[in-house]
Amino acid sequence: MGKTDFKPGNMLYPLPAVLVTCSDKDGRDNVLTVAWTGTVCTNPPMLYISVRPERYSYAFIKESGEFAVNLTTAAMTRAVDFCGVRSGRDIDKFAAAGLTRIPAAVVKAPLISESPVNIECRVRDVIPLGSHDMFLAEVVHVTVDEKYMDEKGTFHLDQAGPVVYSHGTYFELGKARGSFGYSVRKKKKKRK
């Protein structure tokens, strides 16, 4: 089999399917599903989300300059989909999706209790790109669910069943195939 040309488009898959929480200046909050997200810098820690300007949460994030990224799990997949296809203009998506609001440590946006990782962010820049605007943000606080921590203080997100998005389908991440640097790591010599 060979290769075939395909129309230019977003083919960088899978992507994390995250729930972004935000609040407006009057204290109303909302949650939306985002897959256009990723890491952009280690020091300072930064990430981005891209949101269509017509989305209800867009104005909340633009006005407040804050949001939280809540990682998702297999158990949360229905809520992830629901929060991506319903508008907070019409309903309280937290209640309708069965998600529990908890206060953040630094930002005003609520966090989602069911999420294994909550990443609080402050917007550094908004970059209009076309169909979406990119919110470039600095990570100001992170909380993790203690049930995925081991006795050495190592966090095991794999045990949470993280969810990713690919071409309209949600997938639970599966089997590990190696860890960073395994391809060049020297093998330990066996003792006699």
C-alpha positions as CSV (number, residue, x, y, z in Angstrom):
1,M,0.0,0.0,0.0
2,G,1.1,3.5,-0.7
3,K,0.2,6.9,0.6
4,T,-2.5,9.2,-0.8
5,D,-2.9,13.0,-0.6
6,F,-5.5,14.3,1.8
7,K,-7.0,17.8,2.0
8,P,-5.2,20.1,4.4
9,G,-6.8,20.0,7.9
10,N,-6.3,19.2,11.5
11,M,-4.8,15.8,11.5
12,L,-2.8,16.1,14.7
13,Y,-4.7,13.4,16.7
14,P,-5.3,12.2,19.4
15,L,-5.7,15.3,21.6
16,P,-6.7,15.5,25.3
17,A,-10.4,16.0,25.8
18,V,-10.5,18.4,28.6
19,L,-13.2,20.3,30.5
20,V,-12.4,24.0,30.8
21,T,-14.1,25.9,33.6
22,C,-14.5,29.6,33.8
23,S,-16.4,32.4,35.5
24,D,-17.6,35.8,34.4
25,K,-17.2,39.1,36.3
26,D,-20.7,38.6,37.9
27,G,-19.7,35.2,39.3
28,R,-21.6,33.0,36.8
29,D,-19.6,30.0,35.8
30,N,-19.6,27.5,33.0
31,V,-17.8,24.4,31.7
32,L,-17.0,23.7,28.1
33,T,-15.3,20.8,26.3
34,V,-12.0,21.6,24.5
35,A,-9.8,19.4,22.5
36,W,-7.7,22.2,20.9
37,T,-5.3,22.4,23.8
38,G,-1.7,21.7,24.6
39,T,1.5,22.6,26.3
40,V,3.6,25.5,24.9
41,C,6.3,26.1,27.5
42,T,8.0,24.5,30.5
43,N,9.5,27.5,32.3
44,P,7.2,29.3,32.9
45,P,4.7,26.6,32.7
46,M,2.2,27.6,29.9
47,L,-0.5,26.0,27.9
48,Y,-3.1,27.1,25.4
49,I,-6.8,26.5,24.6
50,S,-8.4,27.6,21.4
51,V,-12.1,28.6,21.6
52,R,-14.6,29.9,19.0
53,P,-15.6,33.5,19.8
54,E,-19.3,32.6,19.5
55,R,-19.0,30.0,22.4
56,Y,-20.7,31.2,25.6
57,S,-17.6,30.7,27.6
58,Y,-15.4,32.8,25.3
59,A,-16.5,36.1,26.8
60,F,-16.1,34.7,30.4
61,I,-12.5,33.8,29.7
62,K,-11.7,37.0,27.7
63,E,-13.2,39.3,30.4
64,S,-11.8,37.4,33.5
65,G,-8.5,36.5,32.0
66,E,-8.7,33.2,33.9
67,F,-9.8,29.6,33.4
68,A,-9.0,26.1,34.6
69,V,-8.3,23.0,32.5
70,N,-9.7,19.8,34.1
71,L,-8.4,16.6,32.7
72,T,-10.9,13.9,32.1
73,T,-11.3,10.1,32.6
74,A,-13.2,7.3,31.1
75,A,-15.9,7.7,33.8
76,M,-16.4,11.3,32.7
77,T,-16.8,10.7,29.0
78,R,-20.5,11.3,28.9
79,A,-20.1,14.6,30.7
80,V,-17.2,15.5,28.3
81,D,-19.5,15.0,25.3
82,F,-22.5,16.7,26.9
83,C,-20.5,19.8,27.8
84,G,-19.3,20.1,24.3
85,V,-22.7,19.9,22.6
86,R,-24.9,21.9,25.1
87,S,-24.6,25.6,25.8
88,G,-24.3,27.2,29.3
89,R,-26.6,30.0,28.0
90,D,-29.5,27.5,28.4
91,I,-28.6,25.2,31.3
92,D,-26.3,24.7,34.3
93,K,-24.0,22.2,32.7
94,F,-22.3,21.3,36.0
95,A,-25.7,20.1,37.4
96,A,-26.9,18.6,34.1
97,A,-23.6,16.6,33.5
98,G,-23.3,15.5,37.2
99,L,-20.1,17.4,37.8
100,T,-19.2,18.8,41.2
101,R,-17.8,22.4,41.5
102,I,-15.0,22.9,44.0
103,P,-13.2,26.2,44.7
104,A,-9.8,26.8,43.0
105,A,-6.7,27.8,45.0
106,V,-5.8,30.8,42.9
107,V,-8.3,31.7,40.1
108,K,-12.0,32.5,40.5
109,A,-13.1,29.8,38.1
110,P,-14.4,26.6,39.8
111,L,-12.6,23.3,39.4
112,I,-14.2,19.9,38.8
113,S,-13.9,17.5,41.7
114,E,-14.2,14.4,39.5
115,S,-11.2,15.5,37.5
116,P,-7.8,13.8,38.4
117,V,-5.9,17.0,37.5
118,N,-7.0,20.6,37.7
119,I,-4.8,23.2,36.1
120,E,-5.5,26.8,37.0
121,C,-4.5,29.4,34.4
122,R,-4.1,33.1,33.8
123,V,-4.4,34.4,30.2
124,R,-1.2,36.1,28.9
125,D,-2.4,36.7,25.4
126,V,-5.4,36.2,23.1
127,I,-4.4,35.5,19.5
128,P,-7.1,35.6,16.8
129,L,-6.4,32.8,14.4
130,G,-9.6,32.4,12.2
131,S,-12.4,30.1,13.4
132,H,-10.8,30.0,16.9
133,D,-8.9,32.4,19.1
134,M,-6.0,31.0,21.1
135,F,-5.8,31.8,24.8
136,L,-2.1,31.6,25.7
137,A,-2.0,31.1,29.5
138,E,0.4,30.7,32.3
139,V,-0.2,27.8,34.7
140,V,-0.6,29.4,38.2
141,H,-1.6,26.3,40.2
142,V,-2.2,22.6,39.8
143,T,-4.0,20.1,42.0
144,V,-4.1,16.3,41.6
145,D,-6.3,13.6,43.1
146,E,-4.4,11.9,45.9
147,K,-5.9,8.5,45.0
148,Y,-3.5,8.4,42.0
149,M,-0.4,9.2,44.1
150,D,1.9,6.4,45.3
151,E,3.8,6.2,48.6
152,K,6.9,7.8,46.9
153,G,4.8,10.9,45.8
154,T,4.6,9.8,42.1
155,F,1.4,10.7,40.3
156,H,-0.1,7.9,38.1
157,L,-2.5,9.5,35.6
158,D,-2.7,6.3,33.7
159,Q,-4.7,4.7,36.6
160,A,-7.4,7.3,36.0
161,G,-8.2,6.1,32.5
162,P,-7.5,9.4,30.7
163,V,-9.7,10.3,27.7
164,V,-8.5,11.6,24.3
165,Y,-10.4,12.8,21.2
166,S,-9.7,11.8,17.6
167,H,-11.8,12.6,14.6
168,G,-15.1,12.9,16.5
169,T,-14.5,9.9,18.8
170,Y,-13.4,9.7,22.4
171,F,-10.8,7.0,23.4
172,E,-9.5,5.8,26.8
173,L,-5.7,5.7,26.7
174,G,-4.4,2.2,27.0
175,K,-1.2,0.3,27.3
176,A,2.1,2.0,28.0
177,R,4.8,1.3,25.3
178,G,7.8,2.9,27.0
179,S,8.9,5.8,29.2
180,F,10.9,8.9,28.3
181,G,14.4,8.0,27.3
182,Y,13.9,4.2,27.3
183,S,15.3,3.9,23.8
184,V,18.8,5.1,24.8
185,R,18.9,3.9,28.4
186,K,21.8,1.6,29.2
187,K,20.8,-1.9,30.3
188,K,21.7,-2.8,33.8
189,K,24.4,-5.5,34.1
190,K,23.3,-8.7,35.7
191,R,25.1,-9.6,38.9
192,K,26.7,-13.0,39.1
